[in-house]
């Protein structure tokens, strides 16, 4: 995937992951998902589902698919892209 095919918010999210933030999806028993980016300082913020899904589809992030809170990480392609940002 080229740098130009990832929007600005997607690039920022990838950079935050590279800098030590943790992206998690928290699920409840009814299947509702809430994506949150957890910063190293303990703060967190919501992330749009569509943003995460676009990065998954682009194979820039992967996940352990755990219930109730899966954790995402940069794939090799994601790490290569971050190096160009």
C-alpha positions as CSV (number, residue, x, y, z in Angstrom):
1,X,0.0,0.0,0.0
2,X,1.3,3.4,-0.9
3,X,1.6,6.3,1.5
4,X,-0.8,8.3,-0.6
5,X,-3.6,5.7,-0.2
6,X,-3.7,6.1,3.6
7,X,-5.5,9.3,4.7
8,X,-4.0,11.7,7.2
9,X,-5.9,10.2,10.2
10,X,-4.8,6.7,9.2
11,X,-1.2,7.8,9.0
12,X,-1.4,9.5,12.4
13,X,-2.9,6.3,13.9
14,X,-0.1,4.2,12.4
15,X,2.5,6.6,13.8
16,X,0.9,6.5,17.3
17,X,1.1,2.7,17.2
18,X,4.7,2.9,16.2
19,X,5.4,5.2,19.1
20,X,3.9,2.8,21.7
21,X,0.2,3.4,21.8
22,X,-2.1,0.3,22.0
23,X,-5.1,0.0,19.8
24,X,-7.8,-2.2,21.2
25,X,-11.4,-3.2,20.4
26,X,-13.5,-3.7,23.4
27,X,-16.6,-6.0,22.8
28,X,-19.6,-6.7,25.0
29,X,-21.6,-9.9,25.1
30,X,-24.1,-8.4,22.5
31,X,-21.2,-8.0,20.0
32,X,-21.0,-4.2,20.1
33,X,-17.4,-3.0,19.4
34,X,-15.7,0.1,20.6
35,X,-12.2,0.9,19.2
36,X,-9.9,2.9,21.6
37,X,-6.3,4.0,21.3
38,X,-4.5,3.8,24.6
39,X,-1.5,6.1,24.9
40,X,1.5,5.3,27.0
41,X,0.5,8.0,29.5
42,X,-2.6,6.1,30.4
43,X,-5.1,8.3,28.4
44,X,-7.3,6.8,25.7
45,X,-9.6,8.0,23.0
46,X,-12.1,6.5,20.6
47,X,-11.1,5.6,17.1
48,X,-13.6,5.4,14.2
49,X,-14.5,1.8,13.3
50,X,-14.2,2.6,9.6
51,X,-10.6,3.9,10.1
52,X,-9.5,0.7,11.8
53,X,-11.3,-1.5,9.2
54,X,-9.5,0.4,6.4
55,X,-6.1,-0.3,7.9
56,X,-7.0,-4.0,8.5
57,X,-8.2,-4.3,4.8
58,X,-4.9,-2.6,3.7
59,X,-3.1,-5.2,5.8
60,X,-1.3,-2.5,7.8
61,X,-2.5,-3.7,11.2
62,X,-3.3,-7.1,12.5
63,X,-5.0,-8.3,15.7
64,X,-5.0,-11.2,18.2
65,X,-8.8,-11.4,17.9
66,X,-9.2,-12.0,21.7
67,X,-12.5,-11.6,23.5
68,X,-13.5,-9.2,25.0
69,X,-10.6,-6.9,24.1
70,X,-8.5,-7.6,21.0
71,X,-5.2,-5.8,20.6
72,X,-4.0,-4.5,17.2
73,X,-0.4,-4.1,16.0
74,X,1.5,-2.9,13.0
75,X,2.1,-5.6,10.4
76,X,5.4,-5.7,8.4
77,X,3.7,-3.6,5.7
78,X,2.5,-1.2,8.3
79,X,6.0,-0.8,9.8
80,X,7.5,-0.3,6.3
81,X,4.9,2.4,5.6
82,X,5.6,4.2,9.0
83,X,9.3,4.3,8.1
84,X,8.3,6.5,5.1
85,X,6.2,8.9,7.0
